[in-house]
Amino acid sequence: MRLLVTGASGFIAKSFIKYSLKKNIQIIAISKRKKVYSHKNLKWIKGQFSKCNLKSIGKFDILVHFASYGTKPNDRNNLKQNFKINVFNSKDLILSAIKNNCKKFVIISSSSEFGTKNIKPYGVKKNDFKIPNDSYGLSKLIIANIARNYSKKYKCKFRIMRLFPVYGEGENPRRIYSIVKKCSNKNKNLFDALNFNKNKFKYHQTYHVSESNRLSVLEFCKILWKKFNCRGKIIYRNKKKQLTNHISHKSSNWRL
């Protein structure tokens, strides 16, 4: 199997690539940043995915599209850039891949499609009504709908994977997981979405990647504090303030 992976130097994409390489899969990685690491089955292409000539890359079996704009808080309402990269450039990439005889796609989306007005105590289902409250969420919703239309028009298979809040090793050092880890003394995964034969379907599927477990910031920090054997005490200044985010309803979660 040969994969084309965009946004290859991103936090989640890097972990996905490392895991895939352990399965002896060949990967062509596209990123506008410099090469992150080397492997005999990994070919690194530096540049924007929108400017890559897919014909020169050669045949690949599955396009895994991680590349995105708007994940940083200050970029979420940049309408021009969100639509340029997440909608128009992504649409052109998909069409170029189809012309290059690629018939299978894994499109990485976000729970931001639902918007903050649609947060439900027991989690959102994949077909729930979506009310994006920023241009990032709207752009993700639009490209997901475009992918579904292309799947029928061009007889291709698409999996749209909506990622809910993700944390872990290699995360941005300014985020909570990394900050708490600095204080220390010391199943199911995205890769399986590549198996298009496991669950037979004709055109497209949408799944949520979520633990379906809502935690407050304080609860999350307490778990990490214990995990990393941190010293001292957590000081939470505003106990009245509650930050909420989406979780997925269990019926919509990705299953093997």
Secondary structure by P-SEA (a helix, b strand, c coil): cbbbbcccccaaaaaaaaaaaaaccccbbbbccccccccccbbbbbcccccccccccccccccccccccccccccccaaaaaaacccaaaaaaaaaaaaacccbbbbbbcccccccccccccccccccbbbbccaaaaaaaaaaaaaaaaaaaabbbbbbbbbccccccccccccaaaaaaaaccccccccccccccccccccbbbbbbcccccccaaaaaaaaaaaacccbbbbbccccbbbbbbbccccccccc
